[in-house]
Amino acid sequence: MKRIAGTFCTALLAGALTLGAYKIFFEKPNYTIVSENEGQSVFNTSYTPASAKGAGINEVDFTVAAEMTVNAVVHVKNVTINRNRGSYLDFFYGHGSSAKPQVGTGSGVIISQDGYIVTNNHVIDNASHLQVMLNNNKVYDAELIGADPNSDIALIKINADSKLPYLAFGDSDNTKIGEWVLAVGNPFSLTSTVTAGIVSAKARNLGKVDQSFIQTDAAVNPGNSGGALVNTNGDLIGINTAITSQTGSYVGYSFAVPSNIAKKVVDDILEYGNVQKGILGIDIAMANTPYAVQKGINEIEGVYISGIEEDTGAEEADLREGDIIKEIDDIKIRRHADLTGYLSSKRPEDTVQVTINRNDETFTVPVVLKKRQVITVPHMGLDIKNLSKEDMKKFRTKKGVKIVGVPEMYRGYGLDGKVLLSLDDEEINDIEEAKVLFGQISRRGRTIITMINDKGERERLIFQ
């Protein structure tokens, strides 16, 4: 009996020692804060490391991304000719005006082995001559392929004597706030400059409702425009474009066109010669406006639909005024820039899955994007739209555009509601053609427009 009791005590002591050792050396601590009200929830703490590579900046390796990028980023020189009128004696004796070349500089990113380069529109704007210098100091003349002032993206090309290093477009939609990025370019004509920072914010706009930038705190200065924004894998996630500064130099923030938008613009230029923009066909209630305050929607998360345009995908999908867009294709939509940024990467006839909240019910509907139906033309400021089937039947024409808005200075000419057939005897088939023709109007010359009214009568007006 004594032997059994001794064996039991020995086993009990061994178990206690084993349990104590496990508690001390192996079990992870799990602390719980207990308040006077034990039923009340408390904050949970995550013990996951801050970074997969460690918590410190020294654990992040930028060298691979920098080596991949510097050879694919080029120095772009833009030579413009400014004609300055001389003195009245020069004019009188026939010398006319003097031409003075001015040189602007920026950056560009090689995106193909055969020499296609993406840069900013403002880097190459009004260029009389374009030159590109590679990282190995070779210089080539460049040809402008196309540009889109709205997104500030341009595509140029050089004919090199060998295959060029290039960067592939990454997916900017997958970029995370707080992610490390590198900005590579030629600030102040200092070639192959690399700066580091993090993604500070996404879907930023700088005053235009259809802008959507990636914001970073990587140092960007004049000359960086058109350069690369890459992640630590060396993926091209943006084209550095702008800074906000009262001094003209970097003060803490910079902005880049997301790669998905830049890639879509480049693809459109190569395939169509211009940018194909698909729209939902909705009017947006902007925050901090009297309408938003009156409707009580000034602080909602999402995009509030204040109206539906006719003959658009939104009308066909039965989107309604008062709907709140929460997601598109599983992309969270918190504000207007999120929406415009994502749609800028889409084309007409693309279908997107739109998740909306209507009367506290959330559901998803497919919407087919279409070409914009209404635009404002340059110089005269007329609002025009493509003809609907009803318009074609009513006006007995398949060509032309309908005038749906007239600025005050032209309201006495009876333009509103008529179909515009031609400008300076150039036939108009749709709003895109009209936009180009109106953009070519000479401010000092005369402009002739031909219209048709709903009685089938043609009218011709001459504006000086």
Sequence and secondary structure as in RCSB ss.txt:
>XXXX:A:sequence
MKRIAGTFCTALLAGALTLGAYKIFFEKPNYTIVSENEGQSVFNTSYTPASAKGAGINEVDFTVAAEMTVNAVVH
VKNVTINRNRGSYLDFFYGHGSSAKPQVGTGSGVIISQDGYIVTNNHVIDNASHLQVMLNNNKVYDAELIGADPN
SDIALIKINADSKLPYLAFGDSDNTKIGEWVLAVGNPFSLTSTVTAGIVSAKARNLGKVDQSFIQTDAAVNPGNS
GGALVNTNGDLIGINTAITSQTGSYVGYSFAVPSNIAKKVVDDILEYGNVQKGILGIDIAMANTPYAVQKGINEI
EGVYISGIEEDTGAEEADLREGDIIKEIDDIKIRRHADLTGYLSSKRPEDTVQVTINRNDETFTVPVVLKKRQVI
TVPHMGLDIKNLSKEDMKKFRTKKGVKIVGVPEMYRGYGLDGKVLLSLDDEEINDIEEAKVLFGQISRRGRTIIT
MINDKGERERLIFQ
>XXXX:A:secstr
 HHHHHHHHHHHHHHHHHHHHHHHHTS        SSTTS       S SSTT SSGGGS  HHHHHHHHTTEEE
EEEEEEEEEE  HHHHHTT  EEEEEEEEEEEEEE STT EEEEEHHHHTT SEEEEE TTS EEEEEEEEEETT
TTEEEEEE  SS      B  GGG  TT EEEEEE GGG  SEEEEEEEEEEEE SS TT  EEEE S   TT T
T EEEETT  EEEEEEEE  SSSS SS EEEEEHHHHHHHHHHHHHHSS   EE  EEE  TTSHHHHHHT TT 
SSEEEEEE TTSHHHHTT  TT EEEEETTEE  SHHHHHHHHTT  TT EEEEEEEETTEEEEEEEE EE  EE
E TTT  EEEE  HHHHHHHT SSSEEEEE  GGGGGG  TT EEEEETTEE  SHHHHHHHHHT  SSS EEEE
EE TTS EEEEEE 
